[in-house]
Amino acid sequence: MIRVNDHIALDESEIEESFVRAAGPGGQNVNKVATAVQLRFDVRNSPSLPHDVALRLMKLAGSRLTNDGVIVIIAQNHRSQQRNREEALARLVDLIQRATHVAKPRRPTRPTRASKERRLAAKSRRAGVKGLRGAKPGVD
């Protein structure tokens, strides 16, 4: 079981990993060994995720989400297969944790009477200063 938080844990069987050749670091090794990890997680059919979390996760995934509702995460930053595996899994867990947070709905607010009065007083002060810049009377 992969722990996401106190309420959500993923079963290892829900995550599918495949290894491909990486384009990143590795020297001569990069041409011989498949070190990049392609992690797949089916969000739509996952019994571990509550429905609302799954919906937010699909929205957060963006271009990593396929039309079938599968999140694809590719990790190829490290030279070793194991470290790329750990990074891909960490990225998936982070994405799910971000999806568990419910955005607080915004309540529309109105300016207070005092703030309106301060704004109008500042406007009239500024208008007075600008009014003094006009042409001086009696000067030809």
Wavefront OBJ file of the C-alpha trace (Angstrom):
o trace
v 0.000 0.000 0.000
v 1.205 3.476 -0.920
v 0.116 6.017 1.667
v -1.089 9.354 0.311
v -2.606 10.725 3.522
v -4.537 9.443 6.555
v -7.633 8.612 4.494
v -6.229 7.569 1.118
v -3.893 4.697 0.299
v -3.206 3.311 -3.170
v -2.753 -0.366 -3.904
v 0.436 -1.184 -5.841
v -1.641 -3.124 -8.394
v -3.353 0.139 -9.456
v -0.025 1.550 -10.682
v 1.506 0.246 -13.879
v 5.183 0.907 -14.604
v 7.063 0.461 -17.840
v 10.678 1.281 -18.575
v 11.919 3.050 -21.693
v 15.214 4.492 -22.827
v 15.868 7.897 -21.325
v 17.080 10.990 -23.143
v 18.710 12.444 -20.042
v 22.007 11.827 -18.229
v 23.754 8.471 -18.188
v 26.677 8.609 -20.588
v 27.152 5.437 -22.637
v 24.772 3.688 -20.273
v 21.847 5.727 -21.632
v 22.012 3.876 -24.968
v 21.975 0.407 -23.383
v 19.667 0.475 -20.377
v 16.009 1.521 -20.138
v 16.207 3.817 -17.114
v 13.259 6.165 -17.740
v 10.040 5.218 -15.983
v 6.593 5.637 -17.468
v 4.070 5.394 -14.622
v 0.372 4.920 -15.423
v -2.478 5.386 -12.951
v -6.133 4.892 -13.948
v -7.999 7.618 -12.084
v -11.502 6.802 -13.344
v -11.409 3.148 -12.263
v -9.464 3.554 -9.031
v -11.366 2.212 -6.011
v -8.931 3.969 -3.641
v -9.934 7.528 -4.538
v -13.157 9.224 -3.453
v -15.159 10.584 -6.408
v -14.584 14.278 -5.612
v -10.818 13.755 -5.231
v -10.731 11.853 -8.545
v -12.489 14.739 -10.313
v -10.068 17.325 -8.884
v -7.124 15.046 -9.748
v -8.234 14.771 -13.377
v -8.514 18.539 -13.542
v -5.055 19.009 -11.956
v -3.382 16.429 -14.200
v -3.876 18.551 -17.314
v -1.905 17.225 -20.296
v -0.704 14.193 -18.305
v -4.253 12.784 -18.459
v -5.240 10.601 -21.426
v -8.745 10.460 -22.919
v -9.305 7.189 -21.037
v -8.722 8.855 -17.644
v -5.206 7.491 -17.146
v -2.476 9.723 -15.718
v 0.914 9.170 -17.354
v 4.003 10.396 -15.500
v 7.439 10.059 -17.104
v 10.575 10.366 -14.952
v 14.011 10.355 -16.577
v 16.060 12.843 -14.552
v 18.252 10.279 -12.801
v 20.750 7.739 -14.076
v 19.294 4.821 -12.158
v 15.976 3.127 -12.795
v 15.198 2.947 -9.085
v 15.588 6.689 -8.487
v 13.412 7.466 -11.518
v 10.793 5.063 -10.133
v 10.834 6.794 -6.767
v 10.564 10.232 -8.392
v 7.606 9.216 -10.580
v 5.786 7.742 -7.586
v 6.527 10.837 -5.480
v 5.125 13.058 -8.240
v 1.934 10.983 -8.391
v 1.492 11.080 -4.612
v 2.083 14.865 -4.614
v -0.528 15.317 -7.346
v -3.074 13.274 -5.382
v -2.301 15.198 -2.173
v -2.892 18.486 -3.994
v -6.209 17.096 -5.282
v -7.388 16.304 -1.736
v -7.408 19.991 -0.763
v -10.823 21.543 -1.283
v -10.682 25.139 -2.470
v -12.525 27.468 -0.133
v -15.314 29.255 -2.013
v -14.761 32.991 -2.365
v -17.269 35.195 -0.626
v -17.818 38.488 -2.418
v -16.979 41.418 -0.160
v -17.864 45.099 -0.319
v -15.734 48.082 0.619
v -16.516 49.587 4.032
v -17.978 53.057 4.405
v -14.723 54.332 5.964
v -12.652 53.040 3.043
v -15.016 54.716 0.558
v -14.724 58.007 2.472
v -10.897 57.767 2.564
v -10.823 57.123 -1.179
v -13.077 60.096 -1.936
v -11.093 62.366 0.431
v -7.848 61.371 -1.305
v -9.445 62.068 -4.701
v -10.592 65.537 -3.661
v -7.153 66.337 -2.159
v -5.512 65.283 -5.408
v -8.037 67.323 -7.434
v -7.199 70.377 -5.278
v -3.471 69.979 -5.938
v -4.047 69.641 -9.674
v -6.420 72.620 -9.664
v -3.627 74.846 -8.313
v -1.511 74.030 -11.374
v -3.883 75.879 -13.725
v -3.255 79.297 -15.305
v -2.736 82.046 -12.732
v -5.414 84.793 -12.874
v -4.294 88.357 -13.673
v -1.029 87.348 -15.325
v -0.756 88.447 -18.964
l 1 2 3 4 5 6 7 8 9 10 11 12 13 14 15 16 17 18 19 20 21 22 23 24 25 26 27 28 29 30 31 32 33 34 35 36 37 38 39 40 41 42 43 44 45 46 47 48 49 50 51 52 53 54 55 56 57 58 59 60 61 62 63 64 65 66 67 68 69 70 71 72 73 74 75 76 77 78 79 80 81 82 83 84 85 86 87 88 89 90 91 92 93 94 95 96 97 98 99 100 101 102 103 104 105 106 107 108 109 110 111 112 113 114 115 116 117 118 119 120 121 122 123 124 125 126 127 128 129 130 131 132 133 134 135 136 137 138 139 140
